[in-house]
Amino acid sequence: MTGLYSPPPKTGSGSAQAAMTGPYSPPPQTGSGSAQAAMTAMVAAPLLDVRDLALQFHTRDGVATVLNGVSYHLDPAEVLAVLGESGSGKSVTAHAIMGILDTPPARITGGEILYQGQDLLRMPESARRRFRGREIGMIFQDALSALNPVFSVGFQIAEAVRLGEGTSRADARKRAVELMDLVRIPGARQRVGEYPHQFSGGMRQRIMIAMALAQRPKVLIADEPTTALDVTVQAQIMDLLAELRRDLGMAMILITHDLGVVADVADRIVVMYAGRIVEQADVYQLYRTPGHPYTRGLLASVPRLNGKGAPLATIPGLPPSLTKIPTGCPFHPRCPYARDVCRSTVPPRVPLGIGRYSACHFAREVADGRRG
Amino acid sequence: MVAAAEPLIRVENLVKHFGTTGGGTGRGRSRHGRAGRHPGAIRAVDGVSFELYRGETLGVVGESGCGKSTLAKLLMLAERPTAGRAYLEGRDMLKMSGAELRRLRRRVQMVMQDPYTSLNPRMTVGDIVGEPYEIHPDAAPRGDRRRLVQQLLEYVGLNPEHINRYPHQFSGGQRQRVGIARALALRPEVIICDEPVSALDVSIQAQVINLLERLQAEFGLSYIFIAHDLSVVRHISDRVAVMYLGKFVEVGTEAQIYARPTHPYTQALLSAVPVPDPDARAWRDIIRLEGDVPSPADPPSGCRFRTRCWRPRERCATEEPPLAMRAADPHPSACHFAELRHGASRW
């Protein structure tokens, strides 16, 4: 059965492993390891720890460097937001964690993904399968295309349940109804036999959530879970996710471009730009004193509900093509702070407090609110 | 807002019903997938009236399926209304034909949502932006067209030397600029923008919004700006109409709608918009609407919003509230019990 729980793994870690037996050059991220290590040492062992992940896409236009030394960790029961615009690599990182990358064109060229200390990337697919769904569940933006139109939702949820071991068909069916109740689909018992097209967008996303929760994962990755939904329905789904997370004690990675949604639910944020993490901070710090010019630009360019205001601040130019990432800091062509050093040298992670850094040569100036 | 005495566009009681068997686009059916159970027409637009003045921006906000895009198509005369009137400077747009209709089409242009599908991939940007001149040859002499197209590209912030490039060579934001240049080619007075920035990333969205505002100031354009993003609409609009199930439920100036809304739907919509400030967690008071929007083929009796309303009363089920001035605040609101929400000005 395809398209049931999540896009099926095309080849998974097998080829990723093969890729990594080749010459592995560490990404040119100066001092990254030590800063990260110091920070993660502050807290208990993270549940999930992505370390220096590097990934390329082989395209007709050449090799695209999609991830270039991405590191972040997730602690038990926290909400980590991964914020970024299209092409920043935020979803690809999640797909790498789940082991659902299309390989080719994707090729992991370095790094590790530790789940409770075990490297998912160096595991045979058979072992990895036990993590997918049972330890880490995922929901996607477009629930309609992630659900199979020709099977009832009850069947699809039950199948997600049966991926775990030793559940009979009848029990799985019963559990499907329970899960539909859990995600507050009204009349679950009556609607368990209906098909995806008979549900509204918000209800379909609830069905996706039910499937992701079928095996009680410890981590839920939500990739733009409300982007396709209207604002009143978005509020319903975000409420549901917050409640479930609290009740079930899950940790969550929320992938989004929406600065409003992030401000609402995240504990911690990493900001991605052109395949790198440019800033990591606590949610309050990030909105009060952004430490990277890109974060600062993003916050300034959002129209606010509480006033009409002057023309919006903009970030000039466009994100770079991933086949031609600028030298030095990838953000320098659009950055008001850029100086010569930015063109020549990849910025180190400048610590700005406990658990907080900005990958900018002028991080302290930016965080202090000085103009570029 | 430059409120001239006579409105540029006046719309009276515009209605568009799509039949559920044959006819229409059938679009309203698939969304809820329940049309089969509700015989009767999809009432996409069900009695909308408004005025648009020269140089102003009228924002139209609403959730998917509320009829806002159908309204755009009616105004573009791309769909024939089931009933109602629409006037351009007092002349009935729906009765125009021949030369007069062609002149009308030059005055009202459109920018669409999806810059990836609204540009023909086989045409160069120059051909796309210049195509309006092929359709309206009298708008510009043939010899001038290339120069005009280059000028248009410059207006919208694109490199005029890229006139021979194809859409795929541009980013999403740049493609939207191409769409805007095309809309400007005939020097229209009104541009209908249907979700013009919702497909764009935040940093690019701000660039396009600023561009639209600059062009409006430069050319004295009027915009009808249709979007679901309430923050974007507030930023660009002088007046705002809130639409629900085919009807306007509240209309007012940007300040009236956002700071002093009286309709429970507007209040709920505004309360649900995520605020890009974590400190807002302390004071936000979200009104949680239950359930989904009912099918436009079978709207509820009385007030259409009553099935999701957070303060419904008996009268709402029997009597449809007209869009009329209310005591709570001097702007039209379609609620029998229109009232300001205490503390609501905080968003």
Interface residues (C-beta under 8 A of the other chain):
Chain A: E85 S86 P186 H197 Q198 S200 G201 G202 M203 D230 V231 T232 V233 Q234 A235 Q236 M238 D239 H257 D258 L259 G260 V261 V262 A263 D264 A266 V283 Y284 Y287 G297 L298 L299 S301 V302 P303 R304 L305 N306 G307 K308 G309 P311 L312 A313 T314 I315 L318 P319
Chain B: S30 H32 G33 R34 E63 S64 S171 G172 G173 Q174 D201 V202 S203 I204 Q205 A206 Q207 I209 N210 E213 H228 D229 L230 S231 V232 R234 H235 E254 Y258 A268 L269 L270 A272 V273 P274 V275 P276 D277 P278 D279 A280 R281 R284 I286 R288 L289 G291 D292 R346 W347
